[in-house]
Amino acid sequence: MASRAFKAEWLPKYGLGAAKSLFFLALGVLWGVLMVAQAVAILHPLARPGRRPHRRTLAEVWLERRLRQAARPVSPPSNH
């Protein structure tokens, strides 16, 4: 129903260029909202570390493993 009204009234009056601009404006607003939500999700647990257990990401686990491997002593080559 809304798309029919849009095509019949709004599109002929303002044109396709305005419709594209409106679409990209809505897409930009949606992107902005998602980025703010992502920032809050990342920073919120850091602000209150004592109240919630720290959830380690896969990247943190991988980095810790790599650092442990790099810190291991290297055995000298054997002379056989």
LUMMIDREN-117575 format. One record per atom (N, C-alpha, C, O): residue in one letter; residue number from 1; chain; atom name; x, y, z. Coordinates in nm, 2 decimals. Example, Ala and Ser with C-alpha at 12.3 -4.5 7.8 and 13.67 -1.06 7.14 Angstrom:
BEGIN
+---+-----+---+----+--------+--------+--------+
! r !   k ! c !  a !     xx !     yy !     zz !
+---+-----+---+----+--------+--------+--------+
! a !   1 ! A !  N !   1.32 !  -0.57 !   0.78 !
! a !   1 ! A ! CA !   1.23 !  -0.45 !   0.78 !
! a !   1 ! A !  C !   1.32 !  -0.33 !   0.78 !
! a !   1 ! A !  O !   1.42 !  -0.33 !   0.85 !
! s !   2 ! A !  N !   1.28 !  -0.22 !   0.71 !
! s !   2 ! A ! CA !   1.37 !  -0.11 !   0.71 !
! s !   2 ! A !  C !   1.29 !   0.00 !   0.79 !
! s !   2 ! A !  O !   1.34 !   0.11 !   0.80 !
+---+-----+---+----+--------+--------+--------+
END
This chain:
BEGIN
+---+-----+---+----+--------+--------+--------+
! r !   k ! c !  a !     xx !     yy !     zz !
+---+-----+---+----+--------+--------+--------+
! m !   1 ! A !  N !   0.08 !  -0.12 !   0.00 !
! m !   1 ! A ! CA !   0.00 !   0.00 !   0.00 !
! m !   1 ! A !  C !   0.09 !   0.13 !   0.00 !
! m !   1 ! A !  O !   0.06 !   0.22 !  -0.08 !
! a !   2 ! A !  N !   0.19 !   0.13 !   0.09 !
! a !   2 ! A ! CA !   0.27 !   0.25 !   0.10 !
! a !   2 ! A !  C !   0.36 !   0.26 !  -0.03 !
! a !   2 ! A !  O !   0.38 !   0.37 !  -0.08 !
! s !   3 ! A !  N !   0.40 !   0.15 !  -0.09 !
! s !   3 ! A ! CA !   0.48 !   0.16 !  -0.21 !
! s !   3 ! A !  C !   0.40 !   0.21 !  -0.33 !
! s !   3 ! A !  O !   0.45 !   0.28 !  -0.41 !
! r !   4 ! A !  N !   0.27 !   0.17 !  -0.33 !
! r !   4 ! A ! CA !   0.18 !   0.22 !  -0.44 !
! r !   4 ! A !  C !   0.16 !   0.37 !  -0.43 !
! r !   4 ! A !  O !   0.17 !   0.44 !  -0.53 !
! a !   5 ! A !  N !   0.14 !   0.42 !  -0.31 !
! a !   5 ! A ! CA !   0.12 !   0.56 !  -0.28 !
! a !   5 ! A !  C !   0.25 !   0.63 !  -0.31 !
! a !   5 ! A !  O !   0.25 !   0.74 !  -0.37 !
! f !   6 ! A !  N !   0.37 !   0.58 !  -0.28 !
! f !   6 ! A ! CA !   0.50 !   0.64 !  -0.31 !
! f !   6 ! A !  C !   0.51 !   0.65 !  -0.46 !
! f !   6 ! A !  O !   0.56 !   0.76 !  -0.51 !
! k !   7 ! A !  N !   0.48 !   0.54 !  -0.54 !
! k !   7 ! A ! CA !   0.50 !   0.55 !  -0.68 !
! k !   7 ! A !  C !   0.40 !   0.64 !  -0.75 !
! k !   7 ! A !  O !   0.44 !   0.71 !  -0.84 !
! a !   8 ! A !  N !   0.28 !   0.65 !  -0.70 !
! a !   8 ! A ! CA !   0.18 !   0.73 !  -0.76 !
! a !   8 ! A !  C !   0.19 !   0.88 !  -0.72 !
! a !   8 ! A !  O !   0.17 !   0.97 !  -0.81 !
! e !   9 ! A !  N !   0.24 !   0.92 !  -0.60 !
! e !   9 ! A ! CA !   0.24 !   1.06 !  -0.56 !
! e !   9 ! A !  C !   0.38 !   1.11 !  -0.55 !
! e !   9 ! A !  O !   0.40 !   1.22 !  -0.61 !
! w !  10 ! A !  N !   0.46 !   1.05 !  -0.48 !
! w !  10 ! A ! CA !   0.59 !   1.11 !  -0.45 !
! w !  10 ! A !  C !   0.69 !   1.11 !  -0.56 !
! w !  10 ! A !  O !   0.76 !   1.20 !  -0.59 !
! l !  11 ! A !  N !   0.70 !   0.99 !  -0.63 !
! l !  11 ! A ! CA !   0.80 !   0.97 !  -0.73 !
! l !  11 ! A !  C !   0.78 !   1.07 !  -0.85 !
! l !  11 ! A !  O !   0.88 !   1.13 !  -0.89 !
! p !  12 ! A !  N !   0.66 !   1.08 !  -0.91 !
! p !  12 ! A ! CA !   0.65 !   1.18 !  -1.02 !
! p !  12 ! A !  C !   0.67 !   1.32 !  -0.98 !
! p !  12 ! A !  O !   0.72 !   1.40 !  -1.06 !
! k !  13 ! A !  N !   0.64 !   1.35 !  -0.85 !
! k !  13 ! A ! CA !   0.66 !   1.49 !  -0.81 !
! k !  13 ! A !  C !   0.81 !   1.53 !  -0.79 !
! k !  13 ! A !  O !   0.85 !   1.64 !  -0.82 !
! y !  14 ! A !  N !   0.88 !   1.44 !  -0.73 !
! y !  14 ! A ! CA !   1.02 !   1.47 !  -0.69 !
! y !  14 ! A !  C !   1.13 !   1.40 !  -0.78 !
! y !  14 ! A !  O !   1.24 !   1.45 !  -0.79 !
! g !  15 ! A !  N !   1.09 !   1.29 !  -0.85 !
! g !  15 ! A ! CA !   1.18 !   1.23 !  -0.94 !
! g !  15 ! A !  C !   1.27 !   1.11 !  -0.88 !
! g !  15 ! A !  O !   1.27 !   1.10 !  -0.75 !
! l !  16 ! A !  N !   1.33 !   1.04 !  -0.96 !
! l !  16 ! A ! CA !   1.41 !   0.93 !  -0.92 !
! l !  16 ! A !  C !   1.54 !   0.97 !  -0.84 !
! l !  16 ! A !  O !   1.58 !   0.90 !  -0.75 !
! g !  17 ! A !  N !   1.60 !   1.08 !  -0.88 !
! g !  17 ! A ! CA !   1.72 !   1.13 !  -0.81 !
! g !  17 ! A !  C !   1.69 !   1.15 !  -0.67 !
! g !  17 ! A !  O !   1.77 !   1.12 !  -0.58 !
! a !  18 ! A !  N !   1.58 !   1.21 !  -0.64 !
! a !  18 ! A ! CA !   1.54 !   1.24 !  -0.50 !
! a !  18 ! A !  C !   1.52 !   1.11 !  -0.42 !
! a !  18 ! A !  O !   1.55 !   1.10 !  -0.30 !
! a !  19 ! A !  N !   1.46 !   1.01 !  -0.49 !
! a !  19 ! A ! CA !   1.43 !   0.88 !  -0.43 !
! a !  19 ! A !  C !   1.57 !   0.81 !  -0.39 !
! a !  19 ! A !  O !   1.58 !   0.75 !  -0.29 !
! k !  20 ! A !  N !   1.66 !   0.82 !  -0.48 !
! k !  20 ! A ! CA !   1.79 !   0.76 !  -0.46 !
! k !  20 ! A !  C !   1.86 !   0.84 !  -0.34 !
! k !  20 ! A !  O !   1.92 !   0.77 !  -0.25 !
! s !  21 ! A !  N !   1.85 !   0.97 !  -0.34 !
! s !  21 ! A ! CA !   1.91 !   1.04 !  -0.23 !
! s !  21 ! A !  C !   1.85 !   1.01 !  -0.09 !
! s !  21 ! A !  O !   1.92 !   0.99 !   0.01 !
! l !  22 ! A !  N !   1.72 !   0.99 !  -0.09 !
! l !  22 ! A ! CA !   1.65 !   0.95 !   0.03 !
! l !  22 ! A !  C !   1.69 !   0.81 !   0.07 !
! l !  22 ! A !  O !   1.71 !   0.79 !   0.19 !
! f !  23 ! A !  N !   1.71 !   0.72 !  -0.02 !
! f !  23 ! A ! CA !   1.75 !   0.59 !   0.01 !
! f !  23 ! A !  C !   1.89 !   0.59 !   0.07 !
! f !  23 ! A !  O !   1.91 !   0.52 !   0.17 !
! f !  24 ! A !  N !   1.98 !   0.66 !   0.01 !
! f !  24 ! A ! CA !   2.12 !   0.66 !   0.06 !
! f !  24 ! A !  C !   2.13 !   0.74 !   0.20 !
! f !  24 ! A !  O !   2.21 !   0.71 !   0.28 !
! l !  25 ! A !  N !   2.04 !   0.84 !   0.22 !
! l !  25 ! A ! CA !   2.03 !   0.90 !   0.35 !
! l !  25 ! A !  C !   1.99 !   0.80 !   0.45 !
! l !  25 ! A !  O !   2.05 !   0.80 !   0.56 !
! a !  26 ! A !  N !   1.88 !   0.73 !   0.42 !
! a !  26 ! A ! CA !   1.84 !   0.63 !   0.52 !
! a !  26 ! A !  C !   1.94 !   0.52 !   0.54 !
! a !  26 ! A !  O !   1.96 !   0.48 !   0.66 !
! l !  27 ! A !  N !   2.01 !   0.48 !   0.44 !
! l !  27 ! A ! CA !   2.12 !   0.38 !   0.45 !
! l !  27 ! A !  C !   2.23 !   0.44 !   0.54 !
! l !  27 ! A !  O !   2.29 !   0.36 !   0.62 !
! g !  28 ! A !  N !   2.27 !   0.56 !   0.52 !
! g !  28 ! A ! CA !   2.37 !   0.63 !   0.61 !
! g !  28 ! A !  C !   2.33 !   0.64 !   0.75 !
! g !  28 ! A !  O !   2.41 !   0.61 !   0.84 !
! v !  29 ! A !  N !   2.20 !   0.67 !   0.78 !
! v !  29 ! A ! CA !   2.15 !   0.68 !   0.91 !
! v !  29 ! A !  C !   2.16 !   0.54 !   0.98 !
! v !  29 ! A !  O !   2.20 !   0.53 !   1.09 !
! l !  30 ! A !  N !   2.12 !   0.44 !   0.91 !
! l !  30 ! A ! CA !   2.12 !   0.30 !   0.96 !
! l !  30 ! A !  C !   2.26 !   0.26 !   0.99 !
! l !  30 ! A !  O !   2.29 !   0.20 !   1.09 !
! w !  31 ! A !  N !   2.36 !   0.29 !   0.90 !
! w !  31 ! A ! CA !   2.50 !   0.26 !   0.92 !
! w !  31 ! A !  C !   2.55 !   0.33 !   1.05 !
! w !  31 ! A !  O !   2.62 !   0.26 !   1.13 !
! g !  32 ! A !  N !   2.51 !   0.45 !   1.06 !
! g !  32 ! A ! CA !   2.56 !   0.53 !   1.18 !
! g !  32 ! A !  C !   2.50 !   0.47 !   1.31 !
! g !  32 ! A !  O !   2.57 !   0.46 !   1.41 !
! v !  33 ! A !  N !   2.38 !   0.43 !   1.31 !
! v !  33 ! A ! CA !   2.32 !   0.37 !   1.43 !
! v !  33 ! A !  C !   2.38 !   0.24 !   1.46 !
! v !  33 ! A !  O !   2.41 !   0.21 !   1.58 !
! l !  34 ! A !  N !   2.41 !   0.16 !   1.36 !
! l !  34 ! A ! CA !   2.48 !   0.03 !   1.38 !
! l !  34 ! A !  C !   2.62 !   0.05 !   1.44 !
! l !  34 ! A !  O !   2.67 !  -0.03 !   1.52 !
! m !  35 ! A !  N !   2.69 !   0.15 !   1.39 !
! m !  35 ! A ! CA !   2.83 !   0.18 !   1.44 !
! m !  35 ! A !  C !   2.83 !   0.22 !   1.58 !
! m !  35 ! A !  O !   2.91 !   0.18 !   1.66 !
! v !  36 ! A !  N !   2.73 !   0.31 !   1.62 !
! v !  36 ! A ! CA !   2.72 !   0.35 !   1.76 !
! v !  36 ! A !  C !   2.68 !   0.23 !   1.85 !
! v !  36 ! A !  O !   2.74 !   0.22 !   1.96 !
! a !  37 ! A !  N !   2.59 !   0.15 !   1.80 !
! a !  37 ! A ! CA !   2.56 !   0.03 !   1.88 !
! a !  37 ! A !  C !   2.68 !  -0.07 !   1.90 !
! a !  37 ! A !  O !   2.70 !  -0.12 !   2.01 !
! q !  38 ! A !  N !   2.76 !  -0.08 !   1.80 !
! q !  38 ! A ! CA !   2.88 !  -0.16 !   1.80 !
! q !  38 ! A !  C !   2.98 !  -0.10 !   1.90 !
! q !  38 ! A !  O !   3.04 !  -0.18 !   1.98 !
! a !  39 ! A !  N !   3.00 !   0.03 !   1.90 !
! a !  39 ! A ! CA !   3.09 !   0.09 !   1.99 !
! a !  39 ! A !  C !   3.04 !   0.08 !   2.13 !
! a !  39 ! A !  O !   3.12 !   0.05 !   2.22 !
! v !  40 ! A !  N !   2.91 !   0.09 !   2.16 !
! v !  40 ! A ! CA !   2.86 !   0.07 !   2.29 !
! v !  40 ! A !  C !   2.88 !  -0.07 !   2.34 !
! v !  40 ! A !  O !   2.92 !  -0.10 !   2.45 !
! a !  41 ! A !  N !   2.86 !  -0.17 !   2.25 !
! a !  41 ! A ! CA !   2.87 !  -0.31 !   2.29 !
! a !  41 ! A !  C !   3.02 !  -0.34 !   2.32 !
! a !  41 ! A !  O !   3.04 !  -0.43 !   2.40 !
! i !  42 ! A !  N !   3.11 !  -0.28 !   2.25 !
! i !  42 ! A ! CA !   3.25 !  -0.30 !   2.28 !
! i !  42 ! A !  C !   3.30 !  -0.23 !   2.41 !
! i !  42 ! A !  O !   3.37 !  -0.29 !   2.49 !
! l !  43 ! A !  N !   3.26 !  -0.10 !   2.42 !
! l !  43 ! A ! CA !   3.31 !  -0.02 !   2.53 !
! l !  43 ! A !  C !   3.24 !  -0.04 !   2.66 !
! l !  43 ! A !  O !   3.30 !  -0.02 !   2.77 !
! h !  44 ! A !  N !   3.12 !  -0.08 !   2.66 !
! h !  44 ! A ! CA !   3.04 !  -0.10 !   2.78 !
! h !  44 ! A !  C !   3.10 !  -0.19 !   2.88 !
! h !  44 ! A !  O !   3.11 !  -0.16 !   3.00 !
! p !  45 ! A !  N !   3.14 !  -0.32 !   2.84 !
! p !  45 ! A ! CA !   3.20 !  -0.41 !   2.94 !
! p !  45 ! A !  C !   3.33 !  -0.35 !   3.00 !
! p !  45 ! A !  O !   3.37 !  -0.39 !   3.11 !
! l !  46 ! A !  N !   3.40 !  -0.27 !   2.92 !
! l !  46 ! A ! CA !   3.53 !  -0.22 !   2.96 !
! l !  46 ! A !  C !   3.51 !  -0.11 !   3.07 !
! l !  46 ! A !  O !   3.60 !  -0.09 !   3.15 !
! a !  47 ! A !  N !   3.40 !  -0.05 !   3.07 !
! a !  47 ! A ! CA !   3.37 !   0.06 !   3.17 !
! a !  47 ! A !  C !   3.34 !   0.00 !   3.31 !
! a !  47 ! A !  O !   3.37 !   0.06 !   3.41 !
! r !  48 ! A !  N !   3.29 !  -0.12 !   3.31 !
! r !  48 ! A ! CA !   3.26 !  -0.19 !   3.44 !
! r !  48 ! A !  C !   3.32 !  -0.33 !   3.44 !
! r !  48 ! A !  O !   3.24 !  -0.43 !   3.44 !
! p !  49 ! A !  N !   3.45 !  -0.34 !   3.45 !
! p !  49 ! A ! CA !   3.51 !  -0.47 !   3.44 !
! p !  49 ! A !  C !   3.48 !  -0.56 !   3.56 !
! p !  49 ! A !  O !   3.48 !  -0.69 !   3.55 !
! g !  50 ! A !  N !   3.45 !  -0.51 !   3.68 !
! g !  50 ! A ! CA !   3.42 !  -0.59 !   3.80 !
! g !  50 ! A !  C !   3.28 !  -0.65 !   3.80 !
! g !  50 ! A !  O !   3.26 !  -0.75 !   3.87 !
! r !  51 ! A !  N !   3.19 !  -0.59 !   3.73 !
! r !  51 ! A ! CA !   3.05 !  -0.64 !   3.74 !
! r !  51 ! A !  C !   3.02 !  -0.75 !   3.64 !
! r !  51 ! A !  O !   2.93 !  -0.83 !   3.67 !
! r !  52 ! A !  N !   3.09 !  -0.76 !   3.53 !
! r !  52 ! A ! CA !   3.06 !  -0.86 !   3.43 !
! r !  52 ! A !  C !   3.19 !  -0.94 !   3.40 !
! r !  52 ! A !  O !   3.29 !  -0.87 !   3.39 !
! p !  53 ! A !  N !   3.19 !  -1.06 !   3.38 !
! p !  53 ! A ! CA !   3.31 !  -1.13 !   3.34 !
! p !  53 ! A !  C !   3.35 !  -1.09 !   3.20 !
! p !  53 ! A !  O !   3.27 !  -1.06 !   3.11 !
! h !  54 ! A !  N !   3.48 !  -1.08 !   3.18 !
! h !  54 ! A ! CA !   3.53 !  -1.04 !   3.05 !
! h !  54 ! A !  C !   3.52 !  -1.15 !   2.95 !
! h !  54 ! A !  O !   3.57 !  -1.26 !   2.97 !
! r !  55 ! A !  N !   3.46 !  -1.12 !   2.84 !
! r !  55 ! A ! CA !   3.44 !  -1.21 !   2.74 !
! r !  55 ! A !  C !   3.56 !  -1.20 !   2.64 !
! r !  55 ! A !  O !   3.57 !  -1.09 !   2.58 !
! r !  56 ! A !  N !   3.63 !  -1.30 !   2.62 !
! r !  56 ! A ! CA !   3.75 !  -1.29 !   2.53 !
! r !  56 ! A !  C !   3.70 !  -1.32 !   2.39 !
! r !  56 ! A !  O !   3.62 !  -1.42 !   2.36 !
! t !  57 ! A !  N !   3.75 !  -1.24 !   2.30 !
! t !  57 ! A ! CA !   3.71 !  -1.27 !   2.16 !
! t !  57 ! A !  C !   3.81 !  -1.37 !   2.10 !
! t !  57 ! A !  O !   3.91 !  -1.40 !   2.16 !
! l !  58 ! A !  N !   3.78 !  -1.42 !   1.99 !
! l !  58 ! A ! CA !   3.86 !  -1.52 !   1.92 !
! l !  58 ! A !  C !   4.00 !  -1.46 !   1.89 !
! l !  58 ! A !  O !   4.10 !  -1.53 !   1.89 !
! a !  59 ! A !  N !   4.00 !  -1.33 !   1.85 !
! a !  59 ! A ! CA !   4.13 !  -1.27 !   1.82 !
! a !  59 ! A !  C !   4.22 !  -1.26 !   1.94 !
! a !  59 ! A !  O !   4.34 !  -1.27 !   1.93 !
! e !  60 ! A !  N !   4.16 !  -1.23 !   2.06 !
! e !  60 ! A ! CA !   4.24 !  -1.23 !   2.18 !
! e !  60 ! A !  C !   4.30 !  -1.36 !   2.22 !
! e !  60 ! A !  O !   4.41 !  -1.37 !   2.26 !
! v !  61 ! A !  N !   4.22 !  -1.47 !   2.20 !
! v !  61 ! A ! CA !   4.27 !  -1.60 !   2.23 !
! v !  61 ! A !  C !   4.38 !  -1.64 !   2.13 !
! v !  61 ! A !  O !   4.48 !  -1.69 !   2.17 !
! w !  62 ! A !  N !   4.36 !  -1.60 !   2.00 !
! w !  62 ! A ! CA !   4.47 !  -1.63 !   1.90 !
! w !  62 ! A !  C !   4.59 !  -1.56 !   1.94 !
! w !  62 ! A !  O !   4.70 !  -1.61 !   1.92 !
! l !  63 ! A !  N !   4.58 !  -1.43 !   1.97 !
! l !  63 ! A ! CA !   4.70 !  -1.34 !   2.00 !
! l !  63 ! A !  C !   4.77 !  -1.40 !   2.13 !
! l !  63 ! A !  O !   4.89 !  -1.40 !   2.13 !
! e !  64 ! A !  N !   4.70 !  -1.44 !   2.23 !
! e !  64 ! A ! CA !   4.76 !  -1.49 !   2.35 !
! e !  64 ! A !  C !   4.84 !  -1.62 !   2.32 !
! e !  64 ! A !  O !   4.95 !  -1.64 !   2.37 !
! r !  65 ! A !  N !   4.78 !  -1.70 !   2.23 !
! r !  65 ! A ! CA !   4.85 !  -1.83 !   2.19 !
! r !  65 ! A !  C !   4.98 !  -1.80 !   2.12 !
! r !  65 ! A !  O !   5.08 !  -1.86 !   2.14 !
! r !  66 ! A !  N !   4.97 !  -1.70 !   2.02 !
! r !  66 ! A ! CA !   5.09 !  -1.66 !   1.95 !
! r !  66 ! A !  C !   5.20 !  -1.60 !   2.03 !
! r !  66 ! A !  O !   5.32 !  -1.63 !   2.01 !
! l !  67 ! A !  N !   5.16 !  -1.52 !   2.13 !
! l !  67 ! A ! CA !   5.26 !  -1.46 !   2.22 !
! l !  67 ! A !  C !   5.32 !  -1.57 !   2.31 !
! l !  67 ! A !  O !   5.44 !  -1.56 !   2.34 !
! r !  68 ! A !  N !   5.25 !  -1.67 !   2.35 !
! r !  68 ! A ! CA !   5.30 !  -1.78 !   2.43 !
! r !  68 ! A !  C !   5.40 !  -1.86 !   2.35 !
! r !  68 ! A !  O !   5.51 !  -1.90 !   2.40 !
! q !  69 ! A !  N !   5.37 !  -1.88 !   2.22 !
! q !  69 ! A ! CA !   5.46 !  -1.95 !   2.13 !
! q !  69 ! A !  C !   5.59 !  -1.88 !   2.11 !
! q !  69 ! A !  O !   5.70 !  -1.93 !   2.10 !
! a !  70 ! A !  N !   5.57 !  -1.74 !   2.10 !
! a !  70 ! A ! CA !   5.69 !  -1.66 !   2.07 !
! a !  70 ! A !  C !   5.78 !  -1.65 !   2.19 !
! a !  70 ! A !  O !   5.90 !  -1.63 !   2.18 !
! a !  71 ! A !  N !   5.72 !  -1.67 !   2.31 !
! a !  71 ! A ! CA !   5.80 !  -1.65 !   2.44 !
! a !  71 ! A !  C !   5.87 !  -1.78 !   2.48 !
! a !  71 ! A !  O !   5.96 !  -1.78 !   2.56 !
! r !  72 ! A !  N !   5.83 !  -1.90 !   2.41 !
! r !  72 ! A ! CA !   5.90 !  -2.02 !   2.44 !
! r !  72 ! A !  C !   6.04 !  -2.02 !   2.41 !
! r !  72 ! A !  O !   6.08 !  -1.97 !   2.30 !
! p !  73 ! A !  N !   6.13 !  -2.08 !   2.49 !
! p !  73 ! A ! CA !   6.27 !  -2.09 !   2.45 !
! p !  73 ! A !  C !   6.29 !  -2.18 !   2.33 !
! p !  73 ! A !  O !   6.23 !  -2.28 !   2.32 !
! v !  74 ! A !  N !   6.38 !  -2.14 !   2.25 !
! v !  74 ! A ! CA !   6.41 !  -2.22 !   2.13 !
! v !  74 ! A !  C !   6.53 !  -2.31 !   2.16 !
! v !  74 ! A !  O !   6.63 !  -2.26 !   2.21 !
! s !  75 ! A !  N !   6.51 !  -2.44 !   2.14 !
! s !  75 ! A ! CA !   6.62 !  -2.53 !   2.16 !
! s !  75 ! A !  C !   6.73 !  -2.52 !   2.06 !
! s !  75 ! A !  O !   6.69 !  -2.50 !   1.94 !
! p !  76 ! A !  N !   6.85 !  -2.53 !   2.09 !
! p !  76 ! A ! CA !   6.96 !  -2.52 !   1.99 !
! p !  76 ! A !  C !   6.95 !  -2.64 !   1.90 !
! p !  76 ! A !  O !   6.90 !  -2.75 !   1.93 !
! p !  77 ! A !  N !   7.00 !  -2.62 !   1.77 !
! p !  77 ! A ! CA !   7.00 !  -2.73 !   1.68 !
! p !  77 ! A !  C !   7.09 !  -2.84 !   1.72 !
! p !  77 ! A !  O !   7.20 !  -2.82 !   1.78 !
! s !  78 ! A !  N !   7.05 !  -2.97 !   1.70 !
! s !  78 ! A ! CA !   7.14 !  -3.08 !   1.74 !
! s !  78 ! A !  C !   7.24 !  -3.11 !   1.63 !
! s !  78 ! A !  O !   7.22 !  -3.09 !   1.51 !
! n !  79 ! A !  N !   7.36 !  -3.15 !   1.67 !
! n !  79 ! A ! CA !   7.47 !  -3.18 !   1.58 !
! n !  79 ! A !  C !   7.48 !  -3.33 !   1.57 !
! n !  79 ! A !  O !   7.55 !  -3.40 !   1.65 !
! h !  80 ! A !  N !   7.42 !  -3.40 !   1.48 !
! h !  80 ! A ! CA !   7.42 !  -3.54 !   1.46 !
! h !  80 ! A !  C !   7.51 !  -3.57 !   1.35 !
! h !  80 ! A !  O !   7.53 !  -3.69 !   1.32 !
+---+-----+---+----+--------+--------+--------+
END
